[in-house]
Amino acid sequence: MRWKIEEFFKTLKSGCCVEQCRLNTATKLTKMITLKSIIAFKLMYMTKMAALCPEATCTDVLSKIEWQTLYCRIQTTSRLPEHPPQCFRQ
């Protein structure tokens, strides 16, 4: 399990940029790390899914609101596609 824990903290640190956040209270810091931990876990899970099941869609990992929010953020648009994107296609 040590390797998975190391991978999680690397994802949290590099993928979620947790070290760049400069919060001034423990409460704010705890809330931010909690949210970013969920994101780091989902990133690791999607990476694993992509390797094991490349034909899977994003809805196998993300809720409807999660994939829609990510789609709008990444594509810089407010228009959603009719169907969820095929995230793991290589």
CNS distance restraints for C-alpha pairs under 8 A (distance, minus, plus):
assign (resid   1 and name CA) (resid   5 and name CA) 6.29 0.50 0.50
assign (resid   2 and name CA) (resid   6 and name CA) 6.18 0.50 0.50
assign (resid   3 and name CA) (resid   7 and name CA) 6.08 0.50 0.50
assign (resid   4 and name CA) (resid   8 and name CA) 6.08 0.50 0.50
assign (resid   5 and name CA) (resid   9 and name CA) 6.31 0.50 0.50
assign (resid   6 and name CA) (resid  10 and name CA) 6.16 0.50 0.50
assign (resid   7 and name CA) (resid  11 and name CA) 6.14 0.50 0.50
assign (resid   8 and name CA) (resid  12 and name CA) 6.08 0.50 0.50
assign (resid   8 and name CA) (resid  40 and name CA) 6.70 0.50 0.50
assign (resid   8 and name CA) (resid  41 and name CA) 7.00 0.50 0.50
assign (resid   8 and name CA) (resid  44 and name CA) 7.31 0.50 0.50
assign (resid   9 and name CA) (resid  13 and name CA) 5.88 0.50 0.50
assign (resid  10 and name CA) (resid  14 and name CA) 5.71 0.50 0.50
assign (resid  10 and name CA) (resid  15 and name CA) 7.44 0.50 0.50
assign (resid  11 and name CA) (resid  15 and name CA) 4.76 0.50 0.50
assign (resid  11 and name CA) (resid  16 and name CA) 6.52 0.50 0.50
assign (resid  11 and name CA) (resid  40 and name CA) 5.66 0.50 0.50
assign (resid  11 and name CA) (resid  43 and name CA) 7.73 0.50 0.50
assign (resid  11 and name CA) (resid  44 and name CA) 7.50 0.50 0.50
assign (resid  12 and name CA) (resid  16 and name CA) 5.01 0.50 0.50
assign (resid  12 and name CA) (resid  17 and name CA) 6.74 0.50 0.50
assign (resid  12 and name CA) (resid  18 and name CA) 6.20 0.50 0.50
assign (resid  12 and name CA) (resid  36 and name CA) 6.74 0.50 0.50
assign (resid  12 and name CA) (resid  37 and name CA) 6.39 0.50 0.50
assign (resid  12 and name CA) (resid  40 and name CA) 5.30 0.50 0.50
assign (resid  13 and name CA) (resid  17 and name CA) 5.19 0.50 0.50
assign (resid  13 and name CA) (resid  18 and name CA) 5.18 0.50 0.50
assign (resid  13 and name CA) (resid  19 and name CA) 6.16 0.50 0.50
assign (resid  14 and name CA) (resid  18 and name CA) 7.46 0.50 0.50
assign (resid  15 and name CA) (resid  40 and name CA) 7.18 0.50 0.50
assign (resid  16 and name CA) (resid  36 and name CA) 6.26 0.50 0.50
assign (resid  16 and name CA) (resid  39 and name CA) 7.43 0.50 0.50
assign (resid  16 and name CA) (resid  40 and name CA) 6.64 0.50 0.50
assign (resid  17 and name CA) (resid  21 and name CA) 7.37 0.50 0.50
assign (resid  18 and name CA) (resid  33 and name CA) 7.15 0.50 0.50
assign (resid  18 and name CA) (resid  36 and name CA) 7.27 0.50 0.50
assign (resid  23 and name CA) (resid  28 and name CA) 6.38 0.50 0.50
assign (resid  23 and name CA) (resid  29 and name CA) 5.83 0.50 0.50
assign (resid  24 and name CA) (resid  28 and name CA) 7.37 0.50 0.50
assign (resid  24 and name CA) (resid  29 and name CA) 7.59 0.50 0.50
assign (resid  25 and name CA) (resid  29 and name CA) 6.26 0.50 0.50
assign (resid  26 and name CA) (resid  30 and name CA) 5.96 0.50 0.50
assign (resid  27 and name CA) (resid  31 and name CA) 6.27 0.50 0.50
assign (resid  28 and name CA) (resid  32 and name CA) 6.18 0.50 0.50
assign (resid  29 and name CA) (resid  33 and name CA) 6.11 0.50 0.50
assign (resid  30 and name CA) (resid  34 and name CA) 6.06 0.50 0.50
assign (resid  31 and name CA) (resid  35 and name CA) 6.30 0.50 0.50
assign (resid  32 and name CA) (resid  36 and name CA) 6.10 0.50 0.50
assign (resid  33 and name CA) (resid  37 and name CA) 5.83 0.50 0.50
assign (resid  34 and name CA) (resid  38 and name CA) 6.57 0.50 0.50
assign (resid  35 and name CA) (resid  39 and name CA) 6.53 0.50 0.50
assign (resid  36 and name CA) (resid  40 and name CA) 6.03 0.50 0.50
assign (resid  37 and name CA) (resid  41 and name CA) 6.12 0.50 0.50
assign (resid  38 and name CA) (resid  42 and name CA) 6.26 0.50 0.50
assign (resid  39 and name CA) (resid  43 and name CA) 6.17 0.50 0.50
assign (resid  40 and name CA) (resid  44 and name CA) 6.24 0.50 0.50
assign (resid  41 and name CA) (resid  45 and name CA) 6.10 0.50 0.50
assign (resid  42 and name CA) (resid  46 and name CA) 6.04 0.50 0.50
assign (resid  42 and name CA) (resid  61 and name CA) 7.36 0.50 0.50
assign (resid  42 and name CA) (resid  62 and name CA) 7.99 0.50 0.50
assign (resid  43 and name CA) (resid  47 and name CA) 6.20 0.50 0.50
assign (resid  44 and name CA) (resid  48 and name CA) 6.30 0.50 0.50
assign (resid  45 and name CA) (resid  49 and name CA) 6.13 0.50 0.50
assign (resid  45 and name CA) (resid  61 and name CA) 7.52 0.50 0.50
assign (resid  46 and name CA) (resid  50 and name CA) 6.00 0.50 0.50
assign (resid  46 and name CA) (resid  61 and name CA) 6.67 0.50 0.50
assign (resid  47 and name CA) (resid  51 and name CA) 6.51 0.50 0.50
assign (resid  48 and name CA) (resid  52 and name CA) 6.26 0.50 0.50
assign (resid  49 and name CA) (resid  53 and name CA) 5.36 0.50 0.50
assign (resid  49 and name CA) (resid  54 and name CA) 6.89 0.50 0.50
assign (resid  49 and name CA) (resid  56 and name CA) 7.52 0.50 0.50
assign (resid  49 and name CA) (resid  88 and name CA) 7.70 0.50 0.50
assign (resid  50 and name CA) (resid  54 and name CA) 4.73 0.50 0.50
assign (resid  50 and name CA) (resid  56 and name CA) 7.57 0.50 0.50
assign (resid  50 and name CA) (resid  88 and name CA) 5.06 0.50 0.50
assign (resid  50 and name CA) (resid  89 and name CA) 7.75 0.50 0.50
assign (resid  53 and name CA) (resid  88 and name CA) 7.83 0.50 0.50
assign (resid  54 and name CA) (resid  88 and name CA) 4.96 0.50 0.50
assign (resid  54 and name CA) (resid  89 and name CA) 5.54 0.50 0.50
assign (resid  54 and name CA) (resid  90 and name CA) 6.99 0.50 0.50
assign (resid  55 and name CA) (resid  86 and name CA) 7.48 0.50 0.50
assign (resid  55 and name CA) (resid  88 and name CA) 6.40 0.50 0.50
assign (resid  55 and name CA) (resid  89 and name CA) 6.17 0.50 0.50
assign (resid  56 and name CA) (resid  60 and name CA) 6.56 0.50 0.50
assign (resid  56 and name CA) (resid  86 and name CA) 6.95 0.50 0.50
assign (resid  56 and name CA) (resid  87 and name CA) 7.46 0.50 0.50
assign (resid  56 and name CA) (resid  88 and name CA) 6.25 0.50 0.50
assign (resid  56 and name CA) (resid  89 and name CA) 7.91 0.50 0.50
assign (resid  57 and name CA) (resid  61 and name CA) 7.83 0.50 0.50
assign (resid  57 and name CA) (resid  84 and name CA) 7.19 0.50 0.50
assign (resid  57 and name CA) (resid  85 and name CA) 6.65 0.50 0.50
assign (resid  57 and name CA) (resid  86 and name CA) 4.68 0.50 0.50
assign (resid  57 and name CA) (resid  87 and name CA) 5.64 0.50 0.50
assign (resid  57 and name CA) (resid  88 and name CA) 6.59 0.50 0.50
assign (resid  58 and name CA) (resid  62 and name CA) 5.79 0.50 0.50
assign (resid  58 and name CA) (resid  67 and name CA) 6.84 0.50 0.50
assign (resid  58 and name CA) (resid  84 and name CA) 6.80 0.50 0.50
assign (resid  58 and name CA) (resid  85 and name CA) 6.56 0.50 0.50
assign (resid  58 and name CA) (resid  86 and name CA) 6.21 0.50 0.50
assign (resid  58 and name CA) (resid  87 and name CA) 5.29 0.50 0.50
assign (resid  58 and name CA) (resid  88 and name CA) 7.41 0.50 0.50
assign (resid  59 and name CA) (resid  63 and name CA) 6.00 0.50 0.50
assign (resid  59 and name CA) (resid  64 and name CA) 6.79 0.50 0.50
assign (resid  59 and name CA) (resid  67 and name CA) 7.28 0.50 0.50
assign (resid  59 and name CA) (resid  84 and name CA) 7.06 0.50 0.50
assign (resid  62 and name CA) (resid  66 and name CA) 5.67 0.50 0.50
assign (resid  62 and name CA) (resid  67 and name CA) 5.85 0.50 0.50
assign (resid  63 and name CA) (resid  67 and name CA) 6.34 0.50 0.50
assign (resid  64 and name CA) (resid  68 and name CA) 6.11 0.50 0.50
assign (resid  65 and name CA) (resid  69 and name CA) 5.96 0.50 0.50
assign (resid  66 and name CA) (resid  70 and name CA) 6.18 0.50 0.50
assign (resid  67 and name CA) (resid  71 and name CA) 5.90 0.50 0.50
assign (resid  67 and name CA) (resid  84 and name CA) 7.51 0.50 0.50
assign (resid  68 and name CA) (resid  72 and name CA) 6.20 0.50 0.50
assign (resid  68 and name CA) (resid  80 and name CA) 6.92 0.50 0.50
assign (resid  69 and name CA) (resid  73 and name CA) 6.13 0.50 0.50
assign (resid  70 and name CA) (resid  74 and name CA) 5.95 0.50 0.50
assign (resid  71 and name CA) (resid  75 and name CA) 5.82 0.50 0.50
assign (resid  71 and name CA) (resid  76 and name CA) 7.93 0.50 0.50
assign (resid  71 and name CA) (resid  80 and name CA) 7.44 0.50 0.50
assign (resid  72 and name CA) (resid  76 and name CA) 5.41 0.50 0.50
assign (resid  72 and name CA) (resid  77 and name CA) 5.01 0.50 0.50
assign (resid  72 and name CA) (resid  78 and name CA) 5.51 0.50 0.50
assign (resid  72 and name CA) (resid  79 and name CA) 7.18 0.50 0.50
assign (resid  72 and name CA) (resid  80 and name CA) 7.07 0.50 0.50
assign (resid  73 and name CA) (resid  77 and name CA) 7.03 0.50 0.50
assign (resid  81 and name CA) (resid  85 and name CA) 7.79 0.50 0.50
